[in-house]
Amino acid sequence: MTWDLLFTGTDQDIAVRAGLVAAVGADLSRDAHRIVDVTGRLVTPGLIDAHTHVGPGYWGIDPDPVAWCSGVTTWVDAGSAGAYTVAGLRHVAQTSAVRVRALLNISAVGLAGRTGESRDLANCDVPLAIDTIQANRDLFHGVKVRIDSDTVGTNGVEPLRRGLAAAQACGVPVMAHIGTAPPALDEVLDLMRPGDLVTHCASGIAAPLGPAVRAAAARGVLLDLGHGSGGFAFDVLEAQLAAGLRPFTVSTDLHARSLHGPVFDLPTTMAKLLAVGVPMAEVIDAVTARPARALGLPGGSLAVGEPADLAIFDVRAEPLDLVDAHRQIRTSPVRLINEATYVGGRLLAPRLPAPPAPWIPLTEAQHAALQRRDRDIRALLTTPLVGVDGLAEQFPRTEPRSS
């Protein structure tokens, strides 16, 4: 029996056929169309980022240029689309090389703008949200509600109550964004059910460190990192770890304002957990099996029958300084460098990123770095790939026949 793809060089070979993991074991048959030697590399299931923004609107980015060099094979869009804008998100899902799943924003307008989507409660239409999820079960795996003063205005936790009602009717979890009060953090946490997710769980703005967050975690509410451009502080995470609170899932909240820093990508975010002492095995679980389990997603493991989504990393034992959303620095003992990313057994090809949207605020240093990167890429691509020694005569000349 011939495999489509065979990974060798680790304790267990991994065979792929028809886009699925077909066999896992020592010394599998070498009868394969392609054999990939991953000796000395870290091989994980394709990473699952449980909080991203790849849908239409202010925050959205193209996932493919990041995915091929980061190992993220499943991107969960967390509320970019509401009921009015599902078609735009579905187009992204259908045209991306990666797997795109989503959480429906309880506000039907979604994240067309920077904030404020739940200030008008007419947008938070529970029956419409239920109908939208039921009609798009392949796409939506939960409900997203942003709860902070800018988003909800004077409506307090009512958008969350409505999100919970829609989620309850559909049998899916809610992911609640926490941030600037009001409403009070405790009001938000007290409403969350077992299996729901609180994102930005180590926010330096919300600072969830009191009895309410401990009570929520104790009853099964899941803590999601959700780094973002303002949702993660090293000192808050360290205080939570000291108190026995640990993020269940590690996500980036990667979007147009965090892509160029302070987040950059999921491997960088993973290294931030390593920098505060979370073991590598736990970090990998928090970006593979746990988000798959929490949101009912395919993948998350390399068991037989699972999608053949894999990420290959070089783990370099060299210190890496890392920064949170508030410019606090910690140092990871290693760097995680993605060398290859496979989705359904297919190697993702390199993709160049688009320039940032004109409304995205960037520092002068970020602008300069982007210009420098463009020059470097242009120089690389305008230099002939090989010299004469690297070429073959594809169409040899023949001597003319004598008459």
KAMO-V849357 format. One record per residue. N is the residue number from 1. RES is the residue in one small letter. PSI is psi as a letter, one per 20 degrees, with the letter a starting at -180 (999 if undefined). Layout:
n = [N;N]
res = [RES;RES]
psi = [PSI;PSI]
//
This chain:
n = [1;2;3;4;5;6;7;8;9;10;11;12;13;14;15;16;17;18;19;20;21;22;23;24;25;26;27;28;29;30;31;32;33;34;35;36;37;38;39;40;41;42;43;44;45;46;47;48;49;50;51;52;53;54;55;56;57;58;59;60;61;62;63;64;65;66;67;68;69;70;71;72;73;74;75;76;77;78;79;80;81;82;83;84;85;86;87;88;89;90;91;92;93;94;95;96;97;98;99;100;101;102;103;104;105;106;107;108;109;110;111;112;113;114;115;116;117;118;119;120;121;122;123;124;125;126;127;128;129;130;131;132;133;134;135;136;137;138;139;140;141;142;143;144;145;146;147;148;149;150;151;152;153;154;155;156;157;158;159;160;161;162;163;164;165;166;167;168;169;170;171;172;173;174;175;176;177;178;179;180;181;182;183;184;185;186;187;188;189;190;191;192;193;194;195;196;197;198;199;200;201;202;203;204;205;206;207;208;209;210;211;212;213;214;215;216;217;218;219;220;221;222;223;224;225;226;227;228;229;230;231;232;233;234;235;236;237;238;239;240;241;242;243;244;245;246;247;248;249;250;251;252;253;254;255;256;257;258;259;260;261;262;263;264;265;266;267;268;269;270;271;272;273;274;275;276;277;278;279;280;281;282;283;284;285;286;287;288;289;290;291;292;293;294;295;296;297;298;299;300;301;302;303;304;305;306;307;308;309;310;311;312;313;314;315;316;317;318;319;320;321;322;323;324;325;326;327;328;329;330;331;332;333;334;335;336;337;338;339;340;341;342;343;344;345;346;347;348;349;350;351;352;353;354;355;356;357;358;359;360;361;362;363;364;365;366;367;368;369;370;371;372;373;374;375;376;377;378;379;380;381;382;383;384;385;386;387;388;389;390;391;392;393;394;395;396;397;398;399;400;401;402;403]
res = [m;t;w;d;l;l;f;t;g;t;d;q;d;i;a;v;r;a;g;l;v;a;a;v;g;a;d;l;s;r;d;a;h;r;i;v;d;v;t;g;r;l;v;t;p;g;l;i;d;a;h;t;h;v;g;p;g;y;w;g;i;d;p;d;p;v;a;w;c;s;g;v;t;t;w;v;d;a;g;s;a;g;a;y;t;v;a;g;l;r;h;v;a;q;t;s;a;v;r;v;r;a;l;l;n;i;s;a;v;g;l;a;g;r;t;g;e;s;r;d;l;a;n;c;d;v;p;l;a;i;d;t;i;q;a;n;r;d;l;f;h;g;v;k;v;r;i;d;s;d;t;v;g;t;n;g;v;e;p;l;r;r;g;l;a;a;a;q;a;c;g;v;p;v;m;a;h;i;g;t;a;p;p;a;l;d;e;v;l;d;l;m;r;p;g;d;l;v;t;h;c;a;s;g;i;a;a;p;l;g;p;a;v;r;a;a;a;a;r;g;v;l;l;d;l;g;h;g;s;g;g;f;a;f;d;v;l;e;a;q;l;a;a;g;l;r;p;f;t;v;s;t;d;l;h;a;r;s;l;h;g;p;v;f;d;l;p;t;t;m;a;k;l;l;a;v;g;v;p;m;a;e;v;i;d;a;v;t;a;r;p;a;r;a;l;g;l;p;g;g;s;l;a;v;g;e;p;a;d;l;a;i;f;d;v;r;a;e;p;l;d;l;v;d;a;h;r;q;i;r;t;s;p;v;r;l;i;n;e;a;t;y;v;g;g;r;l;l;a;p;r;l;p;a;p;p;a;p;w;i;p;l;t;e;a;q;h;a;a;l;q;r;r;d;r;d;i;r;a;l;l;t;t;p;l;v;g;v;d;g;l;a;e;q;f;p;r;t;e;p;r;s;s]
psi = [p;p;q;h;q;p;p;r;i;a;h;p;q;o;q;p;p;k;j;q;o;h;q;p;r;p;l;q;p;j;n;q;h;p;p;o;o;k;p;j;q;p;p;r;q;p;q;o;o;i;n;r;o;j;a;q;a;g;i;q;r;p;h;g;h;h;g;h;j;i;j;o;h;p;o;o;p;m;j;h;p;a;h;i;k;h;h;g;h;h;g;g;h;h;i;q;i;r;p;p;r;r;p;p;p;h;p;i;i;b;l;h;a;g;a;j;i;j;h;o;i;h;h;m;o;g;h;g;g;g;h;g;g;h;i;l;h;h;g;p;j;a;p;p;p;p;n;r;h;h;g;i;c;j;i;c;j;g;h;g;g;h;g;h;g;g;g;g;h;i;k;r;r;p;p;p;p;q;c;p;r;r;r;q;g;h;h;g;h;h;i;q;r;p;i;r;p;o;r;l;i;k;p;i;g;h;m;n;i;a;h;h;h;h;g;g;h;h;j;j;p;p;p;p;g;m;f;a;i;j;j;p;p;g;h;g;g;h;h;g;h;h;j;j;p;q;p;g;q;o;r;h;l;p;a;h;i;i;h;j;q;i;g;g;r;g;h;g;h;g;h;h;h;h;h;j;j;p;q;g;h;h;g;g;h;i;j;e;g;g;h;g;g;h;j;l;q;q;a;i;r;k;q;p;i;q;q;m;o;q;p;p;q;o;o;p;m;p;q;o;p;q;q;a;i;j;k;q;p;r;p;q;i;r;p;o;o;p;h;q;p;p;o;k;j;p;p;p;q;q;p;q;q;q;q;q;q;i;i;p;p;q;r;h;h;g;g;g;h;g;g;g;g;g;g;g;g;g;h;g;i;j;p;p;g;r;a;h;i;j;q;q;o;h;n;q;q;q;p;q;q;q;999]
//
